[in-house]
Amino acid sequence: MIKNERQYRITKAQAERFSQALRDLRADEDEQHELHPRLRQIQEEALKSQLKDLKDDLREYETLKAGSFAFEQLKSVSELPKLLIRARIASGFSQRELAGRLGLKEQQIQRYEATNYASASLNRIMEVVSALGVEINKAVFAEVGNISLGAVLSKVSAIGLAPEFIRKRLLPRKGGHLISAGDMRVRDSIRVRATVEALANIFSWTPHQLLAGEDLALKSAIEGVRFKRIARANPRRVNAYTVYAHYLGLLTIQACAELPIRSIPTDPAQVRGAIESSYGSFSLAAIVNYIWDLGVVVLPLDDPGAFHGACFREDGRNVIVLKQKTSYCSRWAFDCLHEFWHAGQESDLLERTVLEQDVSSVESFDFQEEKRANRFAVEVLLDGKGQRLAEECLAEARGELRFLKKAVQAVASREGVPVDSLANYLAFRLADEQEVNWWGAANSLQNADNPWKIVRNVFFERADFAKLAEPDRELLAQALTAWEE
């Protein structure tokens, strides 16, 4: 959103640069014949999308400057900051003039508007409302003055939502940064009210339920869910986090509404061949892009605990959630293909959900569908040679675990397969057939990287955040930040 004349001039210049870049891309089409058609399409779509956003911002600012602005009924306090900025522009006030009316410095109004009034108290916001002559239904603010974030946190903690999770994922950021512990004690901030509204939307509560004295109730995460949680995980926390993750899944479906839905193959050779022919390589990025090509969304999360992964289907659209706290690309690739297999099951059902526990847990092998999903992932990763290679490794190790690591390295080198994926498969086999934990040795054969960021970059390229309302857009953006940021 453009907030002053300087930003207007900058945005206008940016729009012209994007227009020229789009013209150049089309003009150079013959010269760039080596560029993959999909990459060219992504580049052009990205330029067109950014140009459209810039033109929309310019059009809105020009309309407001002309004094044309319809003050619609305010439905939510989270809508107030942008309404105040639009009202100022439409009223013909510069930031300096509004500051003068309030007895403030121009820089203070600039800071307020730059952060969407995140740092302004309720009293200050009401002063701005009065200075602009805006009429707002006071019922919107009826409960704001009584908000105590500490009381809200205490209530939601009882049903499994930790205060740290609220701070990092639900409390709006201040100037792009996490809210500090001191900020969390503010009673009359717009940020606090926005957090209450986010909780209400995600967990189907009313703001009154969150702010009043009554206890909160949380329904079961998803009716009919095939549910397998991490061993020793708190059931209430798992349930609450699952509702949150499912809500994110619904948002991603909105953000990817234009993505065509295609049939999902479950033949390992067909899948591997399609990935290699489409992307010229077999990497985590290629796997994830191939899955997106079929209309399946891959959403990477970085939160600790709760569950290991999931595959949601809503209205026929599959959403894979990957939540693996490891830096090993081979493990992420395995999980992605494992969930992809789930996405291809019972295609006649419009709704279906599977949630995963830790793949290294022996309990996961109690589920026949899990075994089939594991086998599919291994066959894709090891090019259909998984069982034979595993037997060769065991034979070369002469049945001794202490020799198995060297055997895996030798067989992988000889057969031209990734040693990390082969080591993982051996760990699966030993856990399944002998209840032996060989994951420590398997982990020592992995290559560390940042797979979460690889999967997230693909998500950013494919999803259209502009299709979401601003509160949901911010919620999804925060979900896609690293937990430790």
Secondary structure, DSSP 8 states (H G I E B T S, - for coil): ---SHHHHHHHHHHHHHHHHHHHHHHHTTTTTTTS-HHHHHHHHHHHHHHHHHHHHHHHHHHHHHTT---------GGGHHHHHHHHHHHTT--HHHHHHHHT--HHHHHHHHHTTTTT-BHHHHHHHHHHHT----GGGGTTGGG--HHHHHHHHHTTT--HHHIIIIIS--BTTB---TTGGG-SSBHHHHHHHHHHHHHHT--HHHHHSSS------SSTT-B----TT--HHHHHHHHHHHHHHHHHHHHHTTTS--------HHHHHHHHHHHHSS-SHHHHHHHHHHTT-EEEE----SS-SEEEEEETTEEEEEE-----BHHHHHHHHHHHHHHHTSSTT-S-EEEEE--TT-GGGGG-HHHHHHHHHHHHHHTTT-HHHHHHHHHHHTTT-HHHHHHHHHHHHHHHT--HHHHHHHHHHHHHHHH----HHHHHTT--B--HHHHHHHHHHHH--GGGS-HHHHHHHHHHTS-TT-
